[in-house]
Amino acid sequence: MRRTSLLLAVLLAFAVLPQLVSGADPGPGDPIIGSGTVHGGLYPYNFWFASDFDDIAAATWRKVTFAGIFHNVDESDDPGWPATEIKLDQAWSAEATPFSNLELTDSAAFIAGGGRDADLIEWAIALEGWLAKGEGRSLIIAPMQEMNGSWTPYGMDPDNFKLAYVRVKDIVEANVTNPDLIRWAFAPNGWSFPPYSLADYYPGDDVVDVISISAYNFGTTTENGWETPAAAILPWIDEARAMTAGSADKPFLLS
């Protein structure tokens, strides 16, 4: 029996807009069922992961809704290796919607000032090549994840991060034929490195479509030991809900 590769993390989404007809399972390109429904997702361990997702679907009788992917804005530089398209195609082949973390290894100020515009345009053109294949292709993009931590090059600079986020979104949408095929996620770490809070980094309800939180259980590496899911996750969900109080139907995803 072939061994299914390890999967690094779980994606869970709930109350994601817009709604499907009640009782229908979402397929590729379909909108996702709204409140009261939980959808699962996975970050694959390897590059060629579609068959692993198929194995999980066979074992659970359910397709995985989301496939977590990491993109580097420089990955489209090699015309002989269409990395962006390959990663997205692996997700689509598994009938999963890509949740694409878009990484940039620069300061928020540099990105906000246009320092990566040319690379962002090139990446967006590669994305457009994938979207142009049709068949309902769509994705969620989370630019510059965990910006509220000191471990990211664009972190700890809320004002410039918000400007950089909008710049990334504007460039990508200007270089794809149908921007409505993209949903934009705000993807912070759960707890924020002082002195800032989640709200300090939030680009706004008019910019962000999906709230995406990363939460970690550090287990025996901390003096508190393993936490319950409620302790590990809910404080950050509550903080994010307070941040988006003006938009009660804003979808959430645990990434």
N, C-alpha and C positions, 0 to 999 in steps of 0.2 A: 504494500500500500504506500502511495507517495506521501511523504511527510509535508504537511502544510507549513509554510514558513512562519516564523514568529511575526506577530503584529504588535507594534510598539505602543499604541495608545488607542483610546476609544473616542469617537465623536458621538455625541448625543444631541439631538435637536428637539425642541418642543415649541409649540405655538408659532410655527413658521408660516408666513403668508406667501401667496394667497391660498385660498382654500380649493381643494378638489371636491367633487361630489362625495358625500359621506360614504365610506365603505370601500372606496376605490383605492387600490395600491398605486403609488406614484411610480411611473416609469421614467426613462431618460427624457429630459426636457419637460416633463409635467411639473406643474406647480405642486407644492407640498401641502399636505393636509394641515389644517390649522389647529386651534386650541384643543387640548385633551389628547393629543397624539404625540407619541415619542418615536423618533426615528433613530436608527443606529448608524454608526460609521466606524471606519478603521483607518489608521495610518499603516500602510504596508511597510514591511521590513526591506523589501528589495525593489528593484527598478521595474521588473516585469512581473506584475502582481495580479493581472486579470484572472489567471487560473486559480490563484489562491482565494480570491473573492468568490469564484464559482464553487470551489470546494466548500466554503462556509455556507453559501446558499443551499447547496445540496444537503448539508448536515442540519441546517436549521429550517429549511423550507421557506426561507425569506431572503430576498436580495438585500444586500447592504445598501442603504440609501446614499451615504456620502463616502467618498474616498479622499482622505487627507493627503495632500501633495505639497512638497516644498519646491518652489521655483527660485532660481537666482536670476536677477535681471540680466546677467551676462550670459546666460545659458544659450541664447539664440545666436551667439557670435559665430558658431561653426555651421556653415551651410550644409556640411556633409553629415551632421548629427543633429537632427531636429528634436532636441531634447524636450522642448515645451510641448510640441505636438505629440510626441511619444507618450509622455506622462499622462496627458489629458486623454489620449486614445485608450490607454490601459484602463483608466477609470470608466470611460464610456463603454468599452467592451464588456466590462463587468456590470453594466447597467447601473452604475453609480454616478451621482453628480459630483464633479470635482470640487473639493474645498481647497483652494489654492493659496497657500501662504507665499507671498511674494517678498523675497528677502533682498535688501539692499545693504551693502556693507559700508555705509557712509554716515556722517552726522546728519541729523535732521535739518540743520541749517544749510548744509551743502545741497541736499536734495531739494529743499524748499527754494533755494536760490537758482535752481535749474542745472546743477552740476551733473545730473544723471539723465537729463532730458533725452539725449540721443539714444542712450541704451534703453530707456523706457519706450521710446518710439519703436525701436527694433523689436523689443519683446512684444509690444502690442500688435505689431504686424504679424509676428509668428502666431499670436493668439487668434487674430482674425483669420489666418489660414485654417486654423482648426474649426472655428465657428462656421466658416464658409462651407464646410462639409455638410451642414444642415442636419436633418433628421432630429430636430429639436434640441441640438446641443446648447448647453448653458452651463454656467459655473458660478461659484462664489469665490471672490478674491478677497484675501485678508492681507493688506499691505503692512509690512513692518510690524510683525507680531511682537508682543511682549515689550512694547515701547516704554512701559512704566517700570522697567528694571534697569539697573546700572550695568548689566551684562550685555546690552545691545548697543551698537555704535550710534544709533539714532535715539537712544533712550535718554531720560532725565532732562528733556527739553520740550515741555508741553506746547509752548507757543509755536515753535518751529515745526514740531511734529504735526500739528493740525494743518499748517500750511503745506507741509510735504505730502500729507495724506490727500488733500484736495488736488495738489498738483499731479500726483500719480493717477488719481481717478480721472482728472480732466484729460491727461495725455492718452490714457488707454481708451477712453470713450471716444476721443477724437479720431482714433485710428482703427476703430471697428465699425462695421456697417450698421449693426443693430446693438446699441448699448443696453437695450432692455433685456438682452440675454445674460447680462452680468448683474449679480447682486454683490454689494460691498459690505464686508464684515469689519467691525472694529474688534480687534483680537488682543486685548491686554492679558498679562498675567493676572491671577486672582488678586494677590496682595500687591500693593504699590510701594516701591522704595521711597522712603521719606525724602523730602517733605510734601510730595504731591499725592493726589488721590486720582481715582479713575476719571472723575469728572473733569479734572484739569486737562486731560488728554483728548477728551471726546470731541470729535469734529462737528457733531451736531446731528439731530434727527433728520435734517434735510439732506445730509451727506451720506449717512450710514443706513444700510438696509437691515443688517443682522448684527446683534450683539453676541460676541463669541468670547467665552471666558476659558482660560486654562487654569485648572486646579490640580494640585499635586498632594499625594499622601506620602510623606517621607518616612513613615514607618519607624523602624528601630534606629534610624539615624538621628532621631530627636529624642529628647527626654520624655516627651509625652507619648511616644510610641504610636501605634496605628490609630488613626482617627476614624470616626464613623463618617460615612459619606456626607451626612448633614454638616458635620463639623468642618470637613475639608472643602465643601463646595458652597453651602448656603450663604455664608457671610459675604462672599463676593457676588453672588447672584443678587442678594438684597441690596448691596451697594450699587450694582448696575441698574437695578430696577428703580432705585431712588434717582439715579442719574438721568433716566429716561422717563421720569414720571409724567411728562407731557405727552408721551406717546405710548399709551397703554397696550397697544397691539404690536409693539416692536418685538420681532422674533428673537429667541435666544438659542445659542448653540454652545455646548460644552466641548471645547476643542482640545 
